[in-house]
Structures are given as C-alpha cells and as structure tokens.
Amino acid sequence: MTTDTPRGWMFTLGLAALAVLGALAARTVQPPAAEDQVSQTDSCFRYGRFECCIKDD
C-alpha cells in the first residue's frame, strides 16, 4: 500500500504550523512590567539576569 503523501511530511508540516502559531502568539504577549520603584533603603543585588531586592521594613 502506498500513500500520496508520506506521513513524515505531514508530521513536519504540522510542527511547522505549530511553530508559526507559537511565534504569532509570542508576539502578542506583553512582557511583565519591571518594577522601577526601588527605594534607596532597599538592598539589591544581581546574579546574572536575576535581581533580588531586600526591603527594609
């Protein structure tokens, strides 16, 4: 039995369609707003892309 379109191509096209839809969805999502209001009494340090602030309350 032969088919006109091999299943591998259908799987690849399905993955490509999911990648395109995922990219379109990622474009519409807004990143969370960064908190720019860190008081001068707070102690902050950065480790790579992470930042940790300890509030003096």
Z-matrix of the N, CA and C atoms (Angstrom, degrees):
N
C 1 1.438
C 2 1.529 1 110.00
N 3 1.276 2 116.04 1 131.29
C 4 1.461 3 120.40 2 177.33
C 5 1.521 4 108.78 3 -121.56
N 6 1.304 5 114.31 4 151.25
C 7 1.464 6 119.76 5 176.20
C 8 1.513 7 108.38 6 -115.77
N 9 1.316 8 116.09 7 158.60
C 10 1.460 9 120.19 8 -179.65
C 11 1.531 10 111.75 9 -70.17
N 12 1.325 11 116.99 10 -38.16
C 13 1.461 12 121.64 11 -178.86
C 14 1.520 13 108.65 12 -120.45
N 15 1.327 14 118.28 13 121.88
C 16 1.464 15 119.78 14 178.26
C 17 1.528 16 110.85 15 -63.95
N 18 1.322 17 116.30 16 150.14
C 19 1.463 18 120.80 17 -177.35
C 20 1.517 19 112.00 18 -65.80
N 21 1.311 20 117.97 19 -27.87
C 22 1.460 21 120.80 20 178.35
C 23 1.517 22 112.37 21 -61.42
N 24 1.337 23 116.81 22 -39.64
C 25 1.462 24 120.06 23 178.32
C 26 1.517 25 111.22 24 -67.29
N 27 1.311 26 117.11 25 -38.07
C 28 1.466 27 120.10 26 179.14
C 29 1.522 28 110.31 27 -65.74
N 30 1.319 29 116.79 28 -40.46
C 31 1.465 30 121.25 29 177.84
C 32 1.525 31 110.29 30 -63.38
N 33 1.336 32 116.97 31 -43.94
C 34 1.462 33 121.57 32 179.99
C 35 1.520 34 110.90 33 -64.67
N 36 1.312 35 117.89 34 -42.62
C 37 1.462 36 120.54 35 178.21
C 38 1.526 37 111.29 36 -65.73
N 39 1.320 38 117.34 37 -35.84
C 40 1.468 39 120.50 38 176.57
C 41 1.513 40 111.54 39 -65.10
N 42 1.333 41 117.07 40 -42.77
C 43 1.462 42 120.03 41 177.25
C 44 1.523 43 111.57 42 -64.66
N 45 1.321 44 116.61 43 -39.28
C 46 1.466 45 120.18 44 178.47
C 47 1.527 46 110.67 45 -64.24
N 48 1.316 47 116.89 46 -41.26
C 49 1.464 48 120.38 47 178.43
C 50 1.522 49 110.58 48 -63.80
N 51 1.336 50 118.38 49 -40.98
C 52 1.463 51 121.48 50 177.43
C 53 1.523 52 111.05 51 -64.58
N 54 1.317 53 117.95 52 -38.27
C 55 1.461 54 121.25 53 178.83
C 56 1.527 55 110.91 54 -64.96
N 57 1.328 56 116.64 55 -41.18
C 58 1.466 57 120.35 56 178.91
C 59 1.521 58 110.26 57 -65.87
N 60 1.322 59 117.81 58 -44.46
C 61 1.463 60 120.91 59 178.47
C 62 1.528 61 111.36 60 -63.69
N 63 1.325 62 116.79 61 -39.24
C 64 1.464 63 120.40 62 177.92
C 65 1.519 64 111.49 63 -64.68
N 66 1.326 65 117.41 64 -39.86
C 67 1.466 66 121.05 65 178.28
C 68 1.524 67 110.94 66 -65.90
N 69 1.319 68 117.12 67 -39.65
C 70 1.463 69 119.87 68 177.92
C 71 1.522 70 111.07 69 -66.37
N 72 1.322 71 117.08 70 -39.10
C 73 1.466 72 120.18 71 178.37
C 74 1.522 73 110.86 72 -67.60
N 75 1.315 74 117.96 73 -38.09
C 76 1.469 75 121.57 74 179.97
C 77 1.524 76 111.08 75 -67.40
N 78 1.315 77 117.46 76 -30.03
C 79 1.472 78 120.48 77 178.45
C 80 1.509 79 111.97 78 -67.80
N 81 1.326 80 117.57 79 -31.67
C 82 1.460 81 120.61 80 -174.59
C 83 1.525 82 112.69 81 -87.09
N 84 1.324 83 118.17 82 -16.31
C 85 1.463 84 121.23 83 -177.65
C 86 1.526 85 108.95 84 -82.66
N 87 1.334 86 116.34 85 128.86
C 88 1.453 87 121.51 86 178.78
C 89 1.526 88 109.77 87 -85.13
N 90 1.338 89 118.52 88 137.82
C 91 1.457 90 119.86 89 175.64
C 92 1.521 91 109.97 90 -68.79
N 93 1.320 92 118.37 91 152.72
C 94 1.463 93 119.92 92 179.82
C 95 1.522 94 110.67 93 -64.78
N 96 1.331 95 115.28 94 145.02
C 97 1.457 96 120.27 95 -178.89
C 98 1.522 97 109.85 96 -70.53
N 99 1.315 98 115.52 97 136.42
C 100 1.461 99 120.57 98 178.73
C 101 1.523 100 109.01 99 -79.03
N 102 1.311 101 115.53 100 143.76
C 103 1.449 102 119.39 101 178.31
C 104 1.515 103 108.73 102 -83.22
N 105 1.338 104 115.35 103 108.44
C 106 1.450 105 120.69 104 -178.88
C 107 1.525 106 111.96 105 -91.03
N 108 1.328 107 116.50 106 -7.11
C 109 1.450 108 120.03 107 -175.21
C 110 1.523 109 110.58 108 -96.48
N 111 1.317 110 116.70 109 74.48
C 112 1.458 111 122.03 110 175.42
C 113 1.519 112 106.39 111 -103.31
N 114 1.339 113 116.29 112 121.75
C 115 1.458 114 118.82 113 -177.20
C 116 1.523 115 110.85 114 -71.83
N 117 1.322 116 115.92 115 163.48
C 118 1.456 117 121.39 116 -177.44
C 119 1.520 118 111.86 117 -69.67
N 120 1.339 119 118.73 118 -21.71
C 121 1.462 120 120.93 119 -178.50
C 122 1.521 121 112.36 120 -85.22
N 123 1.334 122 117.66 121 -8.32
C 124 1.456 123 121.01 122 179.24
C 125 1.526 124 110.03 123 -78.40
N 126 1.318 125 115.86 124 144.62
C 127 1.454 126 121.41 125 178.60
C 128 1.524 127 108.09 126 -103.04
N 129 1.345 128 117.01 127 118.99
C 130 1.463 129 121.28 128 -176.98
C 131 1.525 130 110.55 129 -123.49
N 132 1.317 131 115.71 130 146.87
C 133 1.454 132 120.64 131 172.45
C 134 1.515 133 109.13 132 -143.76
N 135 1.326 134 116.44 133 153.88
C 136 1.457 135 122.27 134 -179.12
C 137 1.517 136 109.27 135 -113.12
N 138 1.327 137 114.74 136 138.98
C 139 1.456 138 121.59 137 173.44
C 140 1.512 139 106.88 138 -129.81
N 141 1.336 140 116.49 139 95.75
C 142 1.459 141 120.33 140 -175.71
C 143 1.513 142 109.85 141 69.73
N 144 1.308 143 117.05 142 -124.52
C 145 1.467 144 120.65 143 179.21
C 146 1.517 145 112.13 144 -91.66
N 147 1.342 146 117.84 145 -0.50
C 148 1.456 147 121.63 146 -179.48
C 149 1.523 148 110.56 147 -97.42
N 150 1.314 149 116.39 148 145.23
C 151 1.454 150 121.43 149 177.65
C 152 1.523 151 107.49 150 -130.10
N 153 1.316 152 115.81 151 134.02
C 154 1.472 153 121.26 152 -179.28
C 155 1.521 154 108.17 153 -122.31
N 156 1.326 155 116.76 154 129.09
C 157 1.466 156 122.17 155 178.92
C 158 1.517 157 108.56 156 -121.53
N 159 1.334 158 115.41 157 133.58
C 160 1.453 159 121.70 158 177.00
C 161 1.518 160 107.02 159 -108.18
N 162 1.331 161 116.59 160 120.16
C 163 1.450 162 121.08 161 -176.73
C 164 1.526 163 109.43 162 -86.10
N 165 1.325 164 116.23 163 134.89
C 166 1.455 165 122.15 164 177.96
C 167 1.520 166 108.50 165 -90.90
N 168 1.306 167 116.72 166 91.24
C 169 1.480 168 120.92 167 179.22
C 170 1.504 169 109.97 168 -107.68
